[in-house]
Structures are given as C-alpha cells and as structure tokens.
Amino acid sequence: MINEAFPRLDINTAIGRLITEQAERNRPVKAPHLSTADYFYRSVHGFDLSFVSRWGAV
C-alpha cells in the first residue's frame, strides 16, 4: 500500500543523480574524500588518480 502511494520509480539511477547534485552544491560537506558521495561525484566529473600515486605509478 505504501509503495503504491509513494512508488520508488527509477531509484537505481535517481539516487546516484541526487547524491551527485548534493555534492555539486556543497562539495566539502556533502562529499568528503573517499565517501560514497565522493565516489558518485568523481564518477560523473572524473577521477584524479594523482592522490594514489604514493602506492605506485599511475
């Protein structure tokens, strides 16, 4: 009954899009380094692999 009133349409892509939008608006607070929100943000805007170079060549 609750799912009929409030369907979770397209939740698989919607949640990632919403997390990314929040990170874009207020990045330091909403997407701290190595968090799930940071992963979503970097998936959209690209990864900077220079921060892992201490573990080997990138």
C-alpha positions in Angstrom: 0.0 0.0 0.0 2.7 2.5 0.9 4.6 1.6 -2.3 1.5 2.4 -4.4 1.2 5.8 -2.8 4.9 6.6 -3.0 6.5 4.5 -5.7 10.3 4.3 -6.0 10.4 5.0 -9.7 13.9 4.7 -11.2 15.5 4.6 -7.8 18.7 2.9 -9.2 19.7 5.9 -11.2 17.8 8.6 -9.2 19.7 8.0 -6.0 23.1 8.5 -7.7 21.9 11.6 -9.5 20.6 13.1 -6.2 23.8 12.3 -4.4 25.8 13.9 -7.2 23.6 17.0 -7.2 24.1 17.5 -3.5 27.8 17.1 -3.8 27.9 19.7 -6.6 26.1 22.2 -4.4 28.1 21.8 -1.2 31.1 19.5 -2.0 33.2 19.6 1.2 30.3 18.9 3.5 28.2 16.5 1.4 31.0 14.5 -0.3 34.1 14.1 2.0 37.1 12.3 0.5 36.6 8.6 0.0 32.9 8.6 0.9 30.2 7.1 -1.2 29.1 10.6 -2.3 32.7 11.3 -3.3 32.7 8.2 -5.4 29.5 9.2 -7.2 30.8 12.8 -7.7 34.1 11.5 -9.2 32.3 9.0 -11.4 30.5 11.9 -13.1 33.3 14.5 -13.0 36.3 12.3 -13.4 38.8 10.8 -11.1 42.1 12.5 -10.2 44.4 9.5 -9.6 47.3 11.7 -8.5 46.3 11.2 -4.9 47.1 7.4 -5.1 50.5 7.9 -6.7 52.2 7.2 -3.4 51.3 3.5 -4.0 52.9 3.3 -7.4 52.9 4.7 -10.8 49.6 5.9 -12.2 
